[in-house]
Amino acid sequence: MKILAIDSAHGTCSAAFFCDGRILGESVEEMERGQAERLILMIQEVLKASDHDFKSLDAVAVTTGPGSFTGVRVGLATADGLALAADLPMIGVSVFDALAWKIHQKNSDVKKLCLVLETKRDDFYVQCFDGLSAIGEPCAKTAEEIAAFSSGYTFAGNGSDRLKQDIALSDICDVTMPTASDVAFVAAQRAPVKEFPQAMYLREAEVTVCRK
């Protein structure tokens, strides 16, 4: 199976080409802004380095969030445009699922896992896992709400450092956020569909409507 995976939901922008169980090429750049200008170029670079083109792909995988509202939209819109142009099915992967997979590959002994992602507000995006199985739905919670159930969990994610300033965390897994290669491995275990993946925002965007 040949998958083009892209991720622009958080502080990095990345593209990867997955073929028959391994990554043949990946491009990763740290960026908070500018994903729309760079992502297509990164995709072209990855496909060229892997000696493949859009016609050889079986599916396009993309992170659905949560994360930066603009970053999530850029990734989904780019994936949708490519899938429509090349008549390809799509696979949506949440940042939570990709991060849980990455942690499991590095430390499969971690069972009770609480993933905490940065919202750049007072709260955090949160989802808990038992191994690779999600426990409950992803949501936004305050530090106080997380403290109420934190006992026994290993914490990970780009919100962990801020969270530990508010509550005592006994166990933190030091792992970087997932990139497109992690997204590709998760996507390879799922069936592609001819449907647009639903974005995982977990809250409404902050938009002010100006009226005259």
C-alpha positions in Angstrom: 0.0 0.0 0.0 1.3 3.4 -1.0 0.2 6.3 1.2 1.0 10.0 1.1 0.6 11.3 4.7 0.6 15.0 5.7 0.4 16.7 9.0 0.1 20.4 9.8 -2.1 20.4 12.9 0.5 21.5 15.5 3.9 23.1 15.7 5.4 21.2 12.7 4.5 20.8 9.1 5.4 17.4 7.5 4.8 15.1 4.6 5.8 11.5 4.2 5.6 8.7 1.7 4.8 5.2 3.0 5.2 2.1 0.9 4.6 -1.5 1.9 5.4 -1.1 5.6 8.2 1.5 5.5 8.8 5.2 5.1 10.6 6.0 1.8 10.8 9.7 2.4 9.8 12.4 4.8 10.1 16.2 5.1 9.6 17.9 8.4 9.8 21.6 9.3 9.1 23.5 12.5 6.5 26.2 11.8 3.6 27.9 13.5 2.5 29.7 10.3 3.1 29.4 6.6 1.9 25.8 6.2 -0.2 26.7 3.2 2.8 28.0 1.3 5.1 25.1 2.2 3.0 22.0 2.4 2.6 21.4 -1.4 6.3 22.0 -2.0 7.1 19.5 0.8 4.8 16.9 -0.8 6.4 17.4 -4.2 9.9 17.0 -2.6 8.9 13.8 -0.8 7.4 12.2 -3.9 10.4 13.1 -6.0 12.9 11.8 -3.5 10.9 8.5 -3.3 10.7 8.3 -7.1 6.9 8.2 -7.2 4.1 10.4 -8.3 0.4 11.0 -7.5 -0.7 8.3 -10.0 1.1 5.6 -7.9 -0.6 6.4 -4.7 -3.4 4.3 -3.1 -4.5 6.9 -0.5 -3.9 10.2 1.1 -3.7 10.3 4.9 -4.0 13.5 7.0 -4.3 14.6 10.6 -7.7 15.8 11.6 -6.7 17.6 14.8 -7.0 18.8 17.4 -4.4 21.6 17.1 -4.1 24.9 15.4 -7.4 25.8 13.7 -5.5 27.1 10.7 -3.1 24.2 10.6 -5.9 21.7 10.7 -7.7 23.4 7.9 -4.6 23.7 5.7 -3.9 20.0 6.1 -7.4 18.9 5.4 -7.9 21.2 2.5 -4.6 20.1 0.9 -5.4 16.5 1.4 -8.9 16.9 -0.1 -7.6 18.8 -3.1 -5.0 16.1 -3.9 -7.5 13.3 -3.4 -10.1 14.9 -5.7 -7.5 15.7 -8.4 -6.0 12.2 -8.3 -9.3 10.4 -7.5 -7.9 8.9 -4.3 -9.5 7.7 -1.1 -8.6 9.4 2.2 -7.7 8.3 5.7 -8.2 10.7 8.6 -6.0 10.2 11.7 -6.3 12.2 14.9 -3.2 13.7 16.5 -4.1 11.7 19.6 -4.1 8.4 17.7 -0.8 9.2 16.0 0.9 10.2 19.3 -0.4 7.1 21.1 1.0 4.9 18.3 4.4 6.7 18.5 4.6 6.2 22.3 3.6 2.6 22.0 6.4 1.9 19.6 8.9 3.4 22.0 7.5 2.0 25.2 4.8 -0.6 24.9 4.8 -1.1 28.7 2.9 2.2 29.1 -0.8 1.2 29.5 -2.7 4.0 31.1 -1.8 7.0 29.0 -3.2 10.5 29.2 -2.4 12.7 26.2 -2.4 16.4 26.8 -2.2 18.8 23.9 -1.5 22.5 24.0 -4.5 24.8 23.3 -2.7 28.1 24.0 -5.5 28.9 26.3 -6.3 28.1 29.9 -7.3 24.5 29.2 -5.9 21.5 27.4 -7.0 19.0 24.7 -7.2 15.6 26.4 -7.7 12.0 25.6 -6.9 8.9 27.6 -5.7 5.5 26.2 -5.3 2.0 27.5 -2.5 0.9 25.2 -3.7 1.9 21.8 -7.3 1.8 22.7 -9.0 5.2 23.4 -10.8 5.6 26.7 -13.7 8.0 26.2 -14.0 10.9 23.7 -11.4 13.6 23.2 -12.3 16.9 25.0 -11.0 20.1 26.4 -10.3 20.1 30.1 -8.8 22.5 32.7 -5.9 21.5 34.9 -8.2 21.1 37.8 -10.5 18.7 35.9 -7.4 16.7 34.8 -6.2 16.6 38.4 -9.4 14.8 39.4 -8.5 11.7 37.5 -4.7 12.0 37.0 -3.7 9.2 39.5 -2.1 6.2 37.8 -1.7 7.8 34.3 1.4 8.4 32.3 1.2 11.9 30.7 2.5 12.9 27.3 2.0 15.6 24.7 3.1 19.1 24.0 0.8 20.4 26.8 2.5 18.3 29.6 5.1 20.9 30.5 2.5 23.6 31.1 0.2 21.2 32.9 2.9 20.1 35.4 3.2 23.8 36.5 -0.4 23.5 37.7 -0.7 20.0 39.1 1.7 17.3 40.3 2.4 14.8 37.5 4.2 11.7 38.8 5.0 10.2 35.4 5.7 12.0 32.1 6.7 10.3 28.9 9.2 12.4 27.1 8.3 12.0 23.4 8.1 14.5 20.6 4.9 15.2 18.8 4.0 12.9 15.9 4.9 13.7 12.3 3.6 12.5 8.9 5.5 9.3 9.2 3.6 8.3 12.4 0.3 9.3 10.7 1.2 7.0 7.8 1.8 4.0 10.0 -1.6 4.5 11.8 -3.3 5.1 8.4 -1.9 1.9 7.0 -4.0 -0.1 9.5 -7.2 1.5 8.4 -9.4 1.3 5.3 -9.3 4.3 3.0 -12.7 5.8 2.2 -14.0 8.2 -0.5 -15.2 10.6 2.2 -13.8 13.9 3.5 -12.4 13.3 7.1 -14.2 15.2 9.8 -12.0 17.9 11.5 -11.5 17.4 15.3 -11.6 21.0 16.6 -13.1 20.3 20.1 -14.2 24.0 20.3 -15.4 26.7 18.0 -12.8 29.0 16.3 -12.4 32.4 17.8 -13.9 34.6 15.1 -15.2 38.1 15.4 -17.8 39.2 12.9 -17.6 42.9 12.1 -20.9 44.5 11.3 -21.3 48.0 9.9 
